[in-house]
């Protein structure tokens, strides 16, 4: 699938579109996207830090959508762990996802979130439910 195909799926989703996600690169093993900062992301006006739920959503997105090249669709997240390494200040963020293991029922992927100065903001690992295989048509007599 092309970057444009994946971007079209993102643009159709209200939340992913609201996050301002733009795919930079995608391959069978990785994805990279840029999220455009929004004032609504601010959790604390004193520190101007980005809300942790937004960071987790970006981790979830990249860990899920890295599977797109293999299965051509987003899949449900059944487990997600996020580690926060530093405060995200106002500014666009870069998220990178990579495949750890593709399985028949479950797949595991990781994601890393960086600011524009390449500081690691958050990282995470997700487990995703793979789609059931399509039934094989019965042979015609």
Order of alpha helices (4+ residues) and beta strands (2+ residues): alpha-alpha-beta-beta-beta-beta-alpha-alpha-beta-beta-beta-beta
